[in-house]
Amino acid sequence: MSTVNYVKCFLRDKNVASITPTSPFGVKRVCKKIDFTQANVIVEYGPGAGVFTEYLLKKMRPSAHLVLIERNKDMFKCLTKAFRNERVHIFNDSVENVGALVNGQLPGKPDYIISGIPFSYLDQQTRQEIIHQTHQILAENGKFLAYQTFYQKDDHLFVHLEHFFRNVKSEFELLNIPPMRIYEAVK
Ligand SMILES: C[S@@+](CC[C@H](N)C(=O)[O-])C[C@H]1O[C@@H](n2cnc3c(N)ncnc32)[C@H](O)[C@@H]1O
């Protein structure tokens, strides 16, 4: 997706939430937490212009599958054009419905779920519901890797992750506009 089209999506849809896609530093920092030699199924919440998607597809094993869930129609259309690949499954839907969406549709339980959706825009109940469903669909020892802007409060995401996951850490990546807070939650 061109920069102009990305900015148009940002201006029309508040859920796009960030005026620029994640930087290559941010993408690498999050994806460092993935063991690509083991991952069979990876799910991405809110792929946007596909900067993570592109990186993941380069790193994943040829037999591994990638599932994208993007609610913005224009971004969904661009993703379907950019990633015509039988390993990529793209849904134009909200992650609020992830449990029903992936039910029986995947070759296995996801080993990793990566998320760029803005949890701070959601109410507490919706945050909890998404994190609960995320925990349920992940494989044992699977990881939920979420990234947000650096100034997020703990009750936007961290406390909900701690409620459902056995091990939760967070760190910052400064080489992004704006800097990002990265969460790693292990089932
Ligand atoms: C901050 S952008 C991140 C885009 C991209 N992953 C990146 O790192 O550059 C958030 C993306 O999540 C999508 N999104 C927001 N809320 C969503 C939801 N509830 N379900 C699915 N996608 C959502 C937006 O349309 C947007 O593409």
The ligand as a MOL file (V3000), in Angstrom:
LIG
                    3D

  0  0  0     0  0            999 V3000
M  V30 BEGIN CTAB
M  V30 COUNTS 27 29 0 0 0
M  V30 BEGIN ATOM
M  V30 1 C -1.5730 0.6260 14.4520 0
M  V30 2 S -2.1580 -0.1000 12.9470 0 CHG=1
M  V30 3 C -0.9110 -1.3610 12.7680 0
M  V30 4 C -0.7430 -1.7530 11.3210 0
M  V30 5 C 0.4260 -2.7100 11.0420 0
M  V30 6 N 0.3010 -3.9490 11.7660 0
M  V30 7 C 1.7610 -2.0790 11.3760 0
M  V30 8 O 2.4200 -2.5470 12.3110 0
M  V30 9 O 2.1500 -1.1350 10.6810 0 CHG=-1
M  V30 10 C -3.5730 -1.0000 13.5430 0
M  V30 11 C -4.2560 -1.8910 12.5040 0
M  V30 12 O -5.2320 -2.7030 13.1740 0
M  V30 13 C -6.4800 -2.6550 12.4690 0
M  V30 14 N -7.5100 -2.8680 13.4870 0
M  V30 15 C -7.8560 -2.0270 14.4850 0
M  V30 16 N -8.7770 -2.5750 15.2770 0
M  V30 17 C -9.0040 -3.8330 14.7780 0
M  V30 18 C -9.8650 -4.9070 15.1620 0
M  V30 19 N -10.6430 -4.8110 16.2370 0
M  V30 20 N -9.8450 -6.0420 14.4310 0
M  V30 21 C -9.0240 -6.1500 13.3300 0
M  V30 22 N -8.2260 -5.1580 12.9080 0
M  V30 23 C -8.2020 -4.0170 13.6300 0
M  V30 24 C -6.4910 -1.2860 11.8180 0
M  V30 25 O -7.3780 -1.2150 10.7280 0
M  V30 26 C -5.0210 -1.1410 11.4280 0
M  V30 27 O -4.7640 -1.7590 10.1920 0
M  V30 END ATOM
M  V30 BEGIN BOND
M  V30 1 1 1 2
M  V30 2 1 2 3
M  V30 3 1 2 10
M  V30 4 1 3 4
M  V30 5 1 4 5
M  V30 6 1 5 6
M  V30 7 1 5 7
M  V30 8 2 7 8
M  V30 9 1 7 9
M  V30 10 1 10 11
M  V30 11 1 11 12
M  V30 12 1 11 26
M  V30 13 1 12 13
M  V30 14 1 13 14
M  V30 15 1 13 24
M  V30 16 1 14 15
M  V30 17 1 14 23
M  V30 18 2 15 16
M  V30 19 1 16 17
M  V30 20 1 17 18
M  V30 21 2 17 23
M  V30 22 1 18 19
M  V30 23 2 18 20
M  V30 24 1 20 21
M  V30 25 2 21 22
M  V30 26 1 22 23
M  V30 27 1 24 25
M  V30 28 1 24 26
M  V30 29 1 26 27
M  V30 END BOND
M  V30 END CTAB
M  END
